[in-house]
Amino acid sequence: MQQPPRALIDLTDVVYAPGGAPVLSGITLQSDARRIGIVGRNGSGKTSLARVISGLVAADKGRVSIDGIDVARDRKAALRVVGILFQNPDHQIIFPTVEEEIGFGLTQMRLAPVVVSAKVAQVLAQFGKPHWAQAAIHQLSQGQRQLVCLMAVIAMEPKVILLDEPFAGLDIPTTLHLQRVLAGLDVTLIQITHDPKMLAGYDRVLWIEGGKIVQDGSADKVCRAFTARMMELGQDDDLSDLAG
């Protein structure tokens, strides 16, 4: 009997326990949804899950594949299917100019220099920023640096982009601009956040607590339950219960 095709995002019983300390336990997610949210408090395991899904760290147990690719074992192939945008662009940027930063991932994919240059020019033009090519990244604002990181990810044309608290520290106009850019992308987005308002209109949302999925369903249902629980915790007078 022919096996049904795997979902684009395929995680089964994922365990991540660096140094023996459990950070993620029993995470399972099979989905072809275009917009997936992962919500949870600080320290709930959200960022670790993002790193596991992107293949930056390997799960200790379970299966993690994106578009049929084991992203931790096949890093070259992983670059073509999944990208990640971190909360702080300075943790992601390593080159002094915009064109060098955008071109780095393409070079890692072993594309010819002429192809890399063409793709860099293409993505800068797509965002109306061809004049940024030689710009020094240290002179850009945080929001502009975050946009450079996004352009670097998009240049590699992944099928899935992970967003790990991408709007933290950005002002409202910059956040709205980046949200418009992201909403217009023809890719699958997985946004990780502690703010359920950022997931309005998403197809599916997972609530992570203590490294486990405590609820999985529609954005409205899960975000409403998460918000109610956070309000309950906010009414607690014992600050020791609020650590997270």
Beta strands, then each sheet from edge to edge (+ up, - down):
strand 1: 9-16
strand 2: 24-31
strand 3: 35-39
strand 4: 61-66
strand 5: 69-70
strand 6: 82-85
strand 7: 160-164
strand 8: 188-193
strand 9: 204-209
strand 10: 212-217
sheet 1: 2+ 1- 4+ 5-
sheet 2: 6+ 7+ 8+ 3+ 9+ 10-
end
